[in-house]
C-alpha cells in the first residue's frame, strides 16, 4: 500500500495526525529560530550606512528601531517552550512576519521626508520581499500559506497607504511583484509539506495496512505511560494476535493474507476511534493504546 498524500492534506491540517503535527511543528520552529538569529545579528550591521546618510534625531530613532528589531528577533530565537505544538509554531510564524512588518512601517513613516536619491530607502524597501521569500523554507498548508502571505501584503499595503503612495505606478508594480512572490512561496510551501508528509508516512506507517508502525507505538506508549503516572489517569493497552494466520497464507496465498490484515486494520481503526492510537506491532500482531480507558472500557 503506497502512502499517498491527498489534496485535502495540503489544503488544511484537518486530517493531519497529532504525531505529524508535532513533527512538523518542531521542523518549523527550528527554521524560524535560525532565521531569527540571523536577523538579530545582521540588523545592526546596517547602522554604519545609516550614519553616513542620516543626521540628528532621525538617525537616533533609526538606531533605536534597529536595536529593537534585533532584540525582538533575539527573543523570538530564544523562545524554546512548546516547540512541538502546532499553535506555538503558528505564533512563531506570525511573529516572524509581525516584527519586520512593524519595522518596515515605522521606518518608512520616519524616512518619508528623506530624498530617495540618497539611496537610503532602498535598504528599507526590500524587507517585505525578503520575508516573502524566506517563508518558502517552512512547510505550510494552503490556508496557512494564504494567511502568512496575506499578512506580509497587509503591512506593505498599509505602509503605502499611510505614505499616500498606494495608487502610484511604482507601488502597484511592487505590489504585483509581491503577489507573484507570494504565489510562488505558497507553491513551494505546499511542495515542502507534500515531501515532508510523504517522508513521515514512509518512516512511521506500515506500508500494508496504513497503520503506524512499531517504532511510533513504542514512542507513544512511553509518552502515555509517563502522563498516566503523573496524573494517575487510566491507561490500557490491547495486543491482538490473529490466530492460525499462517494457515491462511499457506491455504489461500499471501495476497489473501494481506487482504485479511488490511481488513482487520480497518476494523481496529473504526472501533478504537481518533482519540486512541492503533498500529501494527509486527506480522499478524496489532496493538492499541487507549489513554483514559480503564479495564472495563478497554474490554
C-alpha positions in Angstrom: 0.0 0.0 0.0 1.6 3.2 -1.2 1.5 6.1 1.3 -0.3 8.8 -0.7 -0.8 12.4 0.2 -4.3 13.5 -0.5 -5.1 17.1 -1.8 -7.0 17.8 1.5 -3.8 17.2 3.4 -2.2 20.1 1.6 -5.2 22.4 2.0 -5.5 22.3 5.8 -4.5 20.4 8.9 -7.9 18.9 9.4 -6.8 15.4 8.5 -3.3 15.6 9.9 -2.4 13.2 12.7 -1.3 14.6 16.1 2.1 12.9 15.7 2.7 14.5 12.3 1.6 17.9 13.6 4.2 17.5 16.4 7.0 16.6 13.9 6.1 19.5 11.6 5.9 22.0 14.4 9.4 21.1 15.5 10.6 21.4 11.9 9.0 24.9 11.6 10.3 26.1 15.0 13.9 25.1 14.2 13.9 27.1 10.9 12.2 30.1 12.4 14.8 30.1 15.2 17.8 30.1 12.9 16.3 32.8 10.7 15.6 34.9 13.9 19.2 34.5 15.0 20.4 35.7 11.5 18.1 38.8 11.6 19.2 39.6 15.2 22.9 39.5 14.2 22.6 41.2 10.8 20.2 44.1 11.5 22.7 46.2 13.5 25.3 45.9 10.7 23.3 48.4 8.6 23.8 51.2 11.3 27.1 52.5 9.8 25.4 53.0 6.5 22.6 55.0 8.2 25.3 57.1 10.0 26.6 58.4 6.7 23.2 59.4 5.2 21.2 60.5 8.2 21.6 63.2 10.8 20.4 64.1 14.2 17.2 62.8 15.7 16.3 60.7 12.6 19.5 58.7 12.9 18.8 58.2 16.7 15.3 56.9 16.0 16.5 54.6 13.3 19.2 53.1 15.5 16.7 52.5 18.3 14.3 50.9 15.8 17.1 48.6 14.5 18.2 47.7 18.0 14.6 46.9 19.0 14.2 44.9 15.7 17.3 42.9 16.6 16.2 42.4 20.2 12.8 41.2 19.2 14.3 38.6 16.9 16.7 37.6 19.6 13.8 36.9 22.0 12.0 35.0 19.3 15.0 32.8 18.7 15.3 32.1 22.5 11.6 31.1 22.8 12.1 27.4 23.3 8.9 26.3 25.0 6.3 24.2 23.3 8.3 23.9 20.1 6.3 20.7 19.2 2.9 22.4 19.4 1.3 23.4 16.2 -0.3 26.6 17.8 3.1 27.7 19.1 4.8 27.2 15.6 2.0 29.3 14.0 2.6 32.0 16.6 6.3 31.9 15.7 5.5 32.4 12.0 3.2 35.3 12.9 5.8 37.0 15.0 8.4 36.4 12.2 6.1 38.4 10.0 5.0 40.9 12.6 8.4 42.1 13.8 9.8 43.1 10.3 6.3 44.4 9.3 6.2 46.9 12.2 9.9 47.8 11.5 9.0 48.4 7.8 6.0 50.5 8.6 7.8 52.6 11.3 11.0 53.3 9.2 9.1 54.3 6.1 7.0 56.8 8.0 10.1 58.1 9.7 12.1 58.4 6.4 9.1 59.8 4.5 10.8 63.2 4.1 14.2 61.9 3.0 15.1 62.3 -0.6 15.0 58.9 -2.3 18.1 60.0 -4.4 20.2 59.3 -1.4 19.5 55.6 -1.9 19.0 55.0 1.8 15.3 54.0 1.2 16.5 51.1 -0.9 17.7 49.2 2.1 14.3 49.7 3.8 12.2 48.8 0.7 13.2 45.2 0.1 12.1 43.8 3.5 8.6 42.6 2.5 10.1 40.8 -0.5 12.8 39.2 1.7 10.3 38.0 4.3 8.0 36.6 1.5 11.0 34.7 0.0 12.1 33.4 3.4 8.7 32.0 4.1 9.4 29.4 1.4 11.6 27.4 3.8 8.7 26.4 6.1 6.2 23.6 5.1 2.7 25.1 5.3 -0.8 24.1 4.1 -2.6 26.3 1.6 -4.6 28.0 4.3 -1.6 28.7 6.4 0.4 30.0 3.4 -2.5 32.2 2.4 -2.6 33.7 5.9 1.1 34.3 6.1 1.5 35.8 2.6 -1.6 37.9 3.3 0.0 39.3 6.5 3.1 40.4 4.5 0.9 42.0 1.9 -1.2 43.8 4.6 1.9 45.5 6.0 3.0 46.6 2.6 -0.3 48.0 1.6 -0.8 49.7 5.0 2.6 51.4 4.8 2.0 52.7 1.2 -1.5 53.9 2.2 -0.2 55.9 5.1 2.6 57.3 2.9 0.0 58.3 0.4 1.7 56.4 -2.5 -0.6 53.3 -2.7 -2.0 54.1 -6.1 1.2 55.2 -7.8 2.8 53.2 -10.6 5.9 52.2 -8.7 3.8 50.9 -5.7 1.4 49.0 -8.0 4.4 47.4 -9.7 5.9 46.4 -6.4 2.6 45.0 -5.3 2.3 42.9 -8.4 5.8 41.5 -7.8 5.0 40.8 -4.2 1.8 39.0 -5.2 3.8 36.9 -7.6 6.4 36.1 -4.9 3.5 35.2 -2.6 2.1 32.7 -5.1 5.5 31.1 -5.6 6.1 31.0 -1.9 2.7 29.2 -1.3 3.5 26.7 -4.0 7.0 25.9 -2.5 5.5 25.7 1.0 2.9 23.1 -0.1 5.6 21.2 -2.1 7.7 21.0 1.1 4.7 19.9 3.1 4.0 17.2 0.5 7.6 15.9 0.7 7.7 16.1 4.5 4.4 14.2 4.8 5.5 11.5 2.4 8.8 11.0 4.2 7.0 11.0 7.5 4.4 8.4 6.4 7.1 6.2 4.9 9.1 6.3 8.1 6.1 5.9 10.5 3.4 4.0 8.7 3.1 0.3 7.9 3.1 0.0 4.1 0.5 -2.7 4.0 -2.2 -1.6 6.5 -1.5 2.1 6.7 -1.4 2.0 10.5 1.5 3.4 12.5 4.5 1.1 12.9 6.1 -0.4 15.9 8.5 2.5 16.4 5.7 5.0 16.7 3.8 2.7 19.0 6.8 2.4 21.3 7.3 6.1 21.5 3.6 6.9 22.0 3.3 4.2 24.7 6.3 5.7 26.6 4.7 9.1 26.5 1.3 8.0 27.6 2.7 5.9 30.4 4.5 9.0 31.7 1.3 11.0 31.5 -0.6 8.3 33.2 1.9 8.0 36.0 2.0 11.8 36.6 -1.8 12.3 36.5 -3.0 8.9 37.8 -5.2 8.7 34.7 -6.1 5.1 33.5 -4.2 3.7 30.5 -5.0 0.5 28.7 -3.0 -1.4 26.1 -4.6 -4.1 23.9 -2.4 -6.6 22.0 -4.2 -8.5 19.2 -2.8 -11.7 17.5 -4.7 -13.3 14.6 -4.8 -17.0 15.4 -3.9 -19.5 12.7 -2.9 -16.7 10.4 -0.1 -18.8 8.9 -2.7 -21.3 7.7 -4.5 -18.6 5.8 -1.3 -17.8 3.9 -0.5 -21.4 3.3 -4.0 -22.2 2.1 -5.1 -19.2 0.2 -1.8 -17.4 -0.6 -0.1 -14.3 0.8 -2.3 -12.0 -1.2 -5.3 -13.3 0.7 -3.4 -12.9 3.9 -2.6 -9.3 3.1 -6.3 -8.7 2.5 -7.1 -10.1 5.9 -4.5 -7.8 7.6 -5.9 -4.8 5.8 -9.5 -5.6 6.7 -8.6 -6.2 10.4 -6.7 -2.9 10.4 -9.8 -1.1 9.2 -11.9 -2.8 11.9 -9.5 -1.6 14.6 -9.4 1.9 13.3 -13.2 2.1 13.1 -13.8 0.8 16.7 -11.0 2.4 18.5 -11.7 6.0 17.2 -9.5 9.0 16.6 -8.5 9.5 20.3 -6.7 6.2 20.5 -3.6 5.0 18.6 -3.7 1.7 16.7 -0.7 0.2 15.0 0.8 -2.9 13.5 3.1 -4.4 16.1 4.6 -7.0 13.7 3.4 -9.7 11.4 -0.2 -10.6 12.4 0.1 -8.7 15.7 -1.6 -5.4 16.3 -1.5 -3.0 19.3 -3.9 -0.3 20.5 -3.0 2.3 23.1 -6.1 3.6 24.9 -5.3 6.6 27.2 -8.1 7.4 29.6 -9.6 3.9 29.4 -9.9 1.6 32.4 -10.1 -2.2 32.2 -13.8 -2.4 31.6 -13.8 0.3 28.9 -10.9 -1.3 27.1 -12.7 -4.7 27.1 
